[in-house]
């Protein structure tokens, strides 16, 4: 295979391989290799499948951790109510830059994922299987090739979605499958109930890539053998993406509950100044807390952390923490769909405050502005994006409190921003302000209140503001109507 298939994520394991079995010998498991590595898949009816999922406490591995059995029962109830079969959806639209575990499974072990989806489709009498993948990812080639190799219990198709952070949100993915703009639904709904929240209005059973692969492993092993590793509450293994500065990320399979410190050691890493667990909707841990932190949902929650999608990044001592946090927060604000108040106002305001803090010598009120914006962003969004972003930033402000003080009391910490936290290289736009021309009349904030914010003296608080796609129309209008000709919209590569 060519193109995206050449970039296959590397894997490592701690303990016995399950999801990663055979990948030490094969770059990709085609159907023949898959059958040599994994024993035949036992058939299960709907009651047997639901009982299995409950016995192994199977939860979604995409971040929310919703119990799979509850989701399955809701989808069956929705299908019975609508009188049409359900649809099974594999959410492989991994838009989180520090996460590669789902990409790895779809690229290197696609049949394991399809085993789980086909098992549920056969048990529930599904009308269709849909696999959502990120456009340009290895799965765009690998998944259709795998579908062509095997017999299926129902029709199946692959849908390519844009590489955006919000593409992996369940409502956004289903909208994309239905041919609508890929953005979270303004009104919350449950895919399992069907209607506007489901694929073609059908009751929809949606889980992420790793969840379907875990279901296939559990079906082969049975509850007792599956629970021979992991914790009592969270049996089995987990997939983690361990990011390494200057090197490709590693996808690591480890028993749930494994301590973070030994896992980092196995990857040749140290906790550094702090460790991010759970990706950009996760939380930061102090180095001392991180070493003994158990990699399980309950264990991390007890420390104020979150397992999320299992992405891990360590922050070296030689980079500016606030600068790193500011650049990711600006990207997260631009990646929102811009559909609700928390994303339209709260996240851009927080991003601008953090940029000022990172620059050094900011007024103390800027920190209060950032905390206020993050507080306003929580709880009222159309999806979890504002809440997850707020958790990422707030825990960073706590963990890197000493660096924050240095930026508030002087010119900063004195360290450059190395760009350790991974972000995609995408084209964007910035609204630039020429303060030598600006007369402080304030028309810009009237025309583009979601882009430009004014300081206490009536002038813009920043000379360079990132502009999200949904903000470009207002930004262009502001540039065109600025009487002082002090604004310019500049595209960046």
C-alpha positions as CSV (number, residue, x, y, z in Angstrom):
1,X,0.0,0.0,0.0
2,X,1.1,3.6,-0.6
3,X,0.4,7.1,0.6
4,X,-0.8,7.4,4.2
5,X,-0.3,3.7,4.7
6,X,3.5,4.3,4.8
7,X,3.2,6.2,8.1
8,X,2.3,3.5,10.5
9,X,2.5,4.4,14.2
10,X,5.0,2.3,16.2
11,X,3.9,0.2,19.1
12,X,5.3,-1.1,22.4
13,X,3.7,-3.2,25.1
14,X,4.1,-3.7,28.8
15,X,3.1,-7.3,29.6
16,X,1.2,-9.6,27.3
17,X,0.1,-8.2,24.0
18,X,-3.7,-8.3,23.2
19,X,-4.6,-5.4,21.0
20,X,-1.0,-5.2,19.7
21,X,-0.6,-9.0,19.2
22,X,1.4,-9.8,16.1
23,X,2.4,-6.2,15.4
24,X,6.0,-7.0,16.5
25,X,6.2,-9.2,13.4
26,X,3.9,-7.5,10.9
27,X,3.6,-3.9,9.8
28,X,-0.1,-4.5,9.1
29,X,-2.3,-7.6,9.8
30,X,-4.2,-8.5,6.7
31,X,-6.9,-11.0,7.1
32,X,-4.6,-14.0,6.7
33,X,-2.1,-12.7,9.3
34,X,-5.0,-11.6,11.6
35,X,-6.4,-15.2,11.6
36,X,-2.9,-16.6,12.4
37,X,-2.6,-14.2,15.4
38,X,-6.1,-14.3,16.8
39,X,-8.3,-17.4,17.3
40,X,-11.8,-17.6,15.6
41,X,-14.4,-15.2,16.9
42,X,-17.2,-17.0,18.8
43,X,-20.7,-15.9,17.7
44,X,-22.8,-14.1,20.3
45,X,-26.5,-13.2,20.3
46,X,-27.7,-9.9,21.7
47,X,-28.1,-11.1,25.2
48,X,-24.7,-12.8,25.2
49,X,-22.9,-9.8,23.8
50,X,-24.5,-7.4,26.4
51,X,-23.7,-9.8,29.2
52,X,-20.1,-10.0,28.1
53,X,-19.8,-6.3,27.9
54,X,-21.2,-6.0,31.5
55,X,-19.0,-8.8,32.8
56,X,-15.8,-7.1,31.6
57,X,-17.0,-3.6,32.6
58,X,-16.4,-2.4,29.0
59,X,-16.5,1.4,28.7
60,X,-15.9,3.7,25.8
61,X,-12.2,4.4,25.2
62,X,-12.6,7.7,23.4
63,X,-12.6,9.9,26.5
64,X,-16.1,9.9,27.9
65,X,-16.0,6.3,29.3
66,X,-19.7,5.5,28.9
67,X,-20.6,1.9,29.6
68,X,-20.9,-0.1,26.4
69,X,-23.8,-2.3,27.6
70,X,-26.0,0.7,28.4
71,X,-25.3,2.1,25.0
72,X,-26.2,-1.2,23.4
73,X,-29.4,-1.6,25.3
74,X,-30.4,2.0,24.4
75,X,-29.7,1.4,20.7
76,X,-31.8,-1.8,20.7
77,X,-34.7,0.0,22.5
78,X,-34.5,2.8,19.9
79,X,-34.5,0.3,17.0
80,X,-37.6,-1.5,18.5
81,X,-39.4,1.9,18.9
82,X,-38.6,3.0,15.4
83,X,-39.3,-0.4,13.8
84,X,-36.1,-0.4,11.7
85,X,-32.7,-2.0,12.4
86,X,-29.9,-0.1,14.1
87,X,-26.7,1.2,12.6
88,X,-23.3,0.4,14.0
89,X,-20.7,3.2,13.8
90,X,-16.9,3.0,14.4
91,X,-15.6,6.4,15.5
92,X,-12.1,6.5,14.1
93,X,-12.0,10.3,13.6
94,X,-9.1,10.9,16.0
95,X,-8.7,14.7,15.8
96,X,-6.5,15.0,18.9
97,X,-2.9,15.9,17.9
98,X,-1.2,14.0,20.7
99,X,-3.3,10.8,20.2
100,X,-2.5,8.1,17.7
101,X,-3.9,4.9,19.2
102,X,-7.0,4.7,17.0
103,X,-5.0,5.6,13.9
104,X,-2.6,2.7,14.8
105,X,-5.5,0.2,15.2
106,X,-7.2,1.2,11.9
107,X,-3.8,1.2,10.0
108,X,-2.2,-1.9,11.5
109,X,-4.9,-4.1,13.0
110,X,-8.1,-3.1,11.1
111,X,-9.6,-6.6,11.3
112,X,-9.6,-6.6,15.1
113,X,-11.7,-3.4,15.0
114,X,-14.0,-4.8,12.4
115,X,-14.4,-8.0,14.4
116,X,-16.0,-6.1,17.2
117,X,-18.2,-4.0,14.9
118,X,-19.3,-7.1,13.0
119,X,-20.0,-9.0,16.2
120,X,-22.4,-6.3,17.4
121,X,-23.9,-5.9,13.9
122,X,-24.7,-9.6,13.7
123,X,-26.0,-9.8,17.3
124,X,-28.2,-6.7,16.9
125,X,-29.3,-7.3,13.3
126,X,-27.8,-4.0,12.2
127,X,-28.7,-2.5,8.8
128,X,-25.2,-1.1,8.2
129,X,-21.7,-0.6,9.6
130,X,-20.1,2.8,9.1
131,X,-16.4,3.5,9.9
132,X,-15.5,7.1,10.2
133,X,-11.8,7.9,9.5
134,X,-9.8,11.1,9.3
135,X,-9.1,12.2,5.7
136,X,-5.5,11.6,4.8
137,X,-4.9,9.2,7.7
138,X,-3.6,5.6,7.2
139,X,-7.1,4.3,7.9
140,X,-8.4,5.9,4.7
141,X,-6.6,3.2,2.8
142,X,-6.3,0.4,5.3
143,X,-10.0,0.1,6.3
144,X,-11.5,-0.2,2.8
145,X,-8.8,-2.8,2.0
146,X,-9.8,-4.8,5.1
147,X,-13.5,-4.6,4.3
148,X,-12.8,-6.0,0.8
149,X,-11.1,-9.0,2.3
150,X,-13.8,-10.4,4.6
151,X,-17.4,-11.5,4.7
152,X,-19.7,-9.0,6.5
153,X,-23.0,-9.5,8.3
154,X,-24.4,-6.3,6.6
155,X,-23.3,-3.6,4.2
156,X,-20.3,-1.5,5.4
157,X,-18.7,1.7,4.2
158,X,-16.0,4.1,5.2
159,X,-16.6,7.9,5.6
160,X,-13.7,10.3,5.5
161,X,-14.0,13.3,7.8
162,X,-11.9,16.5,7.9
163,X,-8.9,16.6,10.2
164,X,-10.3,18.8,12.9
165,X,-10.4,18.5,16.7
166,X,-14.2,18.5,16.8
167,X,-14.6,15.8,14.1
168,X,-14.3,13.1,16.7
169,X,-17.2,14.4,18.7
170,X,-20.0,11.8,18.3
171,X,-22.6,14.3,17.1
172,X,-20.2,15.9,14.7
173,X,-19.2,12.5,13.3
174,X,-22.8,11.5,12.7
175,X,-23.6,14.8,11.0
176,X,-20.6,14.1,8.7
177,X,-21.9,10.6,8.0
178,X,-25.3,12.1,7.1
179,X,-23.7,14.6,4.7
180,X,-24.0,17.6,6.9
181,X,-21.3,20.0,8.1
182,X,-19.0,18.2,10.6
183,X,-19.8,20.1,13.7
184,X,-21.4,19.2,17.1
185,X,-25.2,19.4,17.1
186,X,-26.5,22.6,18.6
187,X,-29.2,20.6,20.4
188,X,-28.0,17.6,22.4
189,X,-29.5,14.2,21.4
190,X,-28.6,10.6,21.8
191,X,-27.5,8.6,18.8
192,X,-29.0,5.5,20.3
193,X,-32.5,7.0,20.1
194,X,-32.3,7.7,16.4
195,X,-34.1,10.7,14.9
196,X,-31.9,13.7,14.0
197,X,-29.2,12.4,16.3
198,X,-28.7,9.1,14.4
199,X,-27.4,7.9,11.1
200,X,-30.2,8.3,8.6
201,X,-32.5,8.8,11.6
202,X,-31.8,5.2,12.7
203,X,-31.0,4.1,16.2
204,X,-27.2,4.2,16.2
205,X,-24.7,2.3,18.3
206,X,-21.5,4.4,18.2
207,X,-18.2,3.6,19.9
208,X,-14.6,4.5,19.3
209,X,-12.1,2.3,17.5
210,X,-10.4,0.9,20.6
211,X,-13.7,0.0,22.2
212,X,-14.7,-2.2,19.3
213,X,-11.2,-3.9,19.4
214,X,-11.6,-4.5,23.1
215,X,-15.0,-6.1,22.5
216,X,-13.4,-8.5,20.0
217,X,-10.6,-9.4,22.5
218,X,-13.1,-10.0,25.3
219,X,-15.3,-12.2,23.1
220,X,-12.2,-14.4,22.4
221,X,-10.9,-14.5,25.9
222,X,-14.1,-14.6,28.0
223,X,-14.7,-12.5,31.1
224,X,-12.3,-14.4,33.5
225,X,-9.3,-14.4,31.2
226,X,-9.9,-10.9,30.1
227,X,-9.9,-9.7,33.7
228,X,-6.6,-11.6,34.5
229,X,-4.8,-8.2,34.0
230,X,-5.9,-4.7,34.9
231,X,-7.8,-3.6,38.0
232,X,-10.9,-5.0,39.6
233,X,-13.0,-2.1,38.5
234,X,-11.2,-1.6,35.1
235,X,-10.1,-5.0,33.8
236,X,-8.0,-5.6,30.7
237,X,-5.4,-3.5,29.0
238,X,-5.4,0.1,27.7
239,X,-3.8,1.8,24.7
240,X,-1.8,4.9,25.4
241,X,-0.1,7.4,23.0
242,X,3.2,8.5,24.5
243,X,4.6,11.6,22.8
244,X,8.3,12.1,22.5
245,X,10.0,15.4,21.6
246,X,11.8,15.1,18.3
247,X,10.5,11.6,17.6
248,X,7.4,9.9,16.4
249,X,4.9,9.0,19.1
250,X,4.7,5.5,20.6
251,X,1.4,3.6,21.0
252,X,1.8,1.5,24.2
253,X,-0.4,-1.3,25.4
254,X,-0.4,-1.8,29.2
255,X,-2.6,-3.3,31.9
256,X,-5.0,-0.8,33.3
257,X,-3.7,0.5,36.6
258,X,0.0,0.5,35.5
259,X,1.9,3.2,37.2
260,X,2.8,6.2,35.0
261,X,6.4,6.4,36.1
262,X,7.5,2.9,35.0
263,X,5.6,3.3,31.8
264,X,7.6,6.5,31.0
265,X,10.8,4.7,31.9
266,X,10.0,2.0,29.4
267,X,9.7,4.7,26.8
268,X,12.9,6.5,27.8
269,X,11.2,9.5,29.2
270,X,11.2,11.5,32.5
271,X,8.3,13.4,34.0
272,X,10.1,16.7,33.4
273,X,8.3,19.9,34.6
274,X,4.9,18.2,34.4
275,X,3.0,15.5,32.6
276,X,-0.2,15.9,30.6
277,X,-2.5,12.8,30.7
278,X,-5.6,12.6,28.6
279,X,-4.6,14.9,25.8
280,X,-5.9,18.4,25.3
281,X,-9.1,17.7,27.1
282,X,-7.1,16.0,29.9
283,X,-5.2,17.4,32.9
284,X,-1.7,18.2,34.0
285,X,0.0,16.4,36.9
286,X,3.0,17.5,38.9
287,X,6.1,15.4,38.5
288,X,5.9,13.8,41.9
289,X,2.2,13.0,41.5
290,X,2.8,11.6,38.0
291,X,5.4,9.0,38.9
292,X,3.0,6.9,41.0
293,X,-0.2,7.8,39.2
294,X,-2.1,4.7,38.2
295,X,-3.2,4.7,34.6
296,X,-6.9,4.1,35.1
297,X,-9.9,6.3,35.2
298,X,-10.5,6.0,38.9
299,X,-6.8,6.3,39.8
300,X,-6.3,9.4,37.8
301,X,-9.5,11.0,38.9
302,X,-8.4,10.6,42.6
303,X,-5.4,12.8,41.7
304,X,-7.5,15.4,39.8
305,X,-6.4,13.9,36.5
306,X,-8.2,12.3,33.6
307,X,-7.4,9.3,31.4
308,X,-9.4,10.7,28.5
309,X,-8.2,9.3,25.2
310,X,-5.0,8.0,26.8
311,X,-2.6,10.6,25.2
312,X,0.5,11.4,27.4
313,X,3.0,14.3,26.9
314,X,5.9,15.2,29.2
315,X,7.0,18.8,29.3
316,X,10.8,19.2,29.4
317,X,12.4,21.8,31.8
318,X,13.9,23.8,29.0
319,X,10.7,25.1,27.4
320,X,8.3,27.8,28.7
321,X,5.2,26.1,30.1
322,X,3.0,29.2,29.7
323,X,4.1,29.6,26.1
324,X,3.3,26.0,25.4
325,X,-0.1,26.2,27.0
326,X,-0.9,29.5,25.2
327,X,-0.2,28.1,21.8
328,X,-2.3,25.0,22.3
329,X,-5.2,27.1,23.9
330,X,-5.2,29.4,20.8
331,X,-5.4,26.3,18.6
332,X,-8.2,24.8,20.6
333,X,-10.2,28.1,20.4
334,X,-9.7,28.1,16.7
335,X,-10.8,24.5,16.4
336,X,-14.2,25.0,17.9
337,X,-17.3,25.1,15.8
338,X,-18.2,28.6,17.0
339,X,-21.8,27.6,17.6
340,X,-22.3,28.5,21.3
341,X,-21.3,31.2,23.7
342,X,-18.5,29.3,25.5
343,X,-16.7,28.6,22.2
344,X,-17.5,32.0,20.6
345,X,-16.5,34.2,23.6
346,X,-15.0,32.2,26.4
347,X,-12.2,30.2,24.7
348,X,-10.9,33.1,22.5
349,X,-10.9,35.4,25.5
350,X,-9.0,32.8,27.6
351,X,-6.5,32.2,24.7
352,X,-5.8,35.9,24.4
353,X,-5.3,36.3,28.1
354,X,-2.8,33.4,28.1
355,X,-0.9,34.9,25.2
356,X,-0.5,38.1,27.2
357,X,0.7,36.1,30.3
358,X,3.1,34.1,28.2
359,X,4.6,37.3,26.8
360,X,5.5,38.5,30.3
361,X,4.9,41.5,32.4
362,X,1.1,41.2,32.0
363,X,-1.1,43.0,34.5
364,X,-2.4,40.8,37.4
365,X,-5.9,41.4,36.1
366,X,-5.1,39.4,33.0
367,X,-4.9,36.2,35.0
368,X,-8.3,37.0,36.5
369,X,-9.7,37.5,33.0
370,X,-8.4,34.1,32.0
371,X,-9.9,32.3,35.0
372,X,-13.2,34.2,34.5
373,X,-13.3,33.3,30.8
374,X,-12.6,29.6,31.6
375,X,-15.3,29.6,34.2
376,X,-17.8,31.0,31.8
377,X,-16.8,28.4,29.2
378,X,-17.7,25.4,31.5
379,X,-21.0,23.7,31.6
380,X,-22.9,25.6,28.9
381,X,-21.4,24.3,25.6
382,X,-23.1,22.3,22.9
383,X,-20.4,19.7,23.4
384,X,-17.6,18.9,25.8
385,X,-15.0,21.0,24.0
386,X,-15.2,24.1,26.3
387,X,-15.2,22.0,29.4
388,X,-12.2,19.9,28.3
389,X,-10.2,23.0,27.2
390,X,-10.9,24.6,30.6
391,X,-9.6,21.6,32.4
392,X,-6.5,21.5,30.3
393,X,-5.7,25.2,31.1
394,X,-6.8,25.3,34.7
395,X,-4.7,22.3,35.7
396,X,-1.8,23.9,33.9
397,X,-2.1,27.1,35.8
398,X,-2.0,25.1,39.1
399,X,0.9,22.8,38.1
400,X,3.0,25.6,36.6
401,X,2.2,28.2,39.3
402,X,5.8,29.2,39.9
403,X,6.3,29.9,36.2
404,X,3.0,31.9,36.2
405,X,4.4,34.1,39.0
406,X,7.6,34.7,37.1
407,X,5.6,35.9,34.1
408,X,3.4,38.1,36.3
409,X,6.3,39.7,38.2
410,X,8.8,40.3,35.4
411,X,9.6,39.6,31.8
412,X,8.8,35.9,32.0
413,X,10.7,32.7,32.9
414,X,13.4,33.3,30.4
415,X,12.9,30.1,28.4
416,X,12.0,29.9,24.8
417,X,8.9,28.0,23.5
418,X,10.1,24.9,21.7
419,X,6.7,23.7,20.6
420,X,6.9,20.5,22.5
421,X,3.1,20.0,22.7
422,X,2.2,18.6,19.3
423,X,0.0,20.6,16.9
424,X,-0.8,20.0,13.3
425,X,0.8,22.2,10.7
426,X,-2.3,23.8,9.1
427,X,-2.9,27.1,7.4
428,X,-4.6,29.8,9.5
429,X,-5.3,33.5,9.7
430,X,-4.4,36.2,12.2
431,X,-5.9,39.7,12.6
432,X,-3.0,42.1,13.1
433,X,-3.3,45.5,14.7
434,X,-1.0,48.4,13.8
435,X,-1.0,50.5,17.1
436,X,0.8,53.3,15.3
437,X,-2.4,53.9,13.3
438,X,-5.1,52.8,15.8
439,X,-7.1,55.7,17.1
440,X,-9.1,53.7,19.7
441,X,-12.5,54.4,18.3
442,X,-13.7,50.9,19.1
443,X,-15.6,50.1,15.8
444,X,-13.6,46.8,15.5
445,X,-15.0,45.3,18.6
446,X,-18.6,46.3,17.5
447,X,-18.1,44.6,14.1
448,X,-16.2,41.5,15.5
449,X,-16.9,41.1,19.2
450,X,-15.8,37.5,19.0
451,X,-12.3,38.5,17.7
452,X,-11.3,41.8,19.1
453,X,-11.3,42.8,22.8
454,X,-10.5,46.2,24.1
455,X,-8.4,47.0,27.1
456,X,-9.2,49.6,29.8
457,X,-8.0,52.5,27.6
458,X,-10.1,51.5,24.6
459,X,-7.4,50.0,22.5
460,X,-7.2,46.3,21.4
461,X,-5.5,44.1,24.0
462,X,-3.4,42.2,21.5
463,X,-1.6,43.2,18.3
464,X,-2.0,39.7,16.7
465,X,-5.2,37.6,17.2
466,X,-5.7,34.1,15.8
467,X,-8.9,33.9,13.6
468,X,-11.0,30.8,13.4
469,X,-12.7,29.8,10.2
470,X,-16.1,30.8,11.6
471,X,-14.7,34.2,12.6
472,X,-13.2,35.2,9.2
473,X,-16.3,36.9,7.8
474,X,-16.5,39.3,10.7
475,X,-12.7,39.8,10.7
476,X,-12.7,40.7,7.0
477,X,-15.6,43.2,7.5
478,X,-13.7,44.8,10.4
479,X,-10.5,45.2,8.2
480,X,-12.5,46.7,5.4
481,X,-14.4,49.2,7.7
482,X,-11.6,50.3,10.0
483,X,-11.4,54.1,9.4
484,X,-7.8,54.2,10.6
485,X,-6.6,51.4,8.3
486,X,-5.0,49.9,11.4
487,X,-6.1,46.2,10.7
488,X,-4.8,43.5,8.4
489,X,-5.9,39.9,8.0
490,X,-2.8,37.8,7.3
491,X,-2.7,34.1,6.4
492,X,0.0,31.9,8.0
493,X,1.3,28.6,6.8
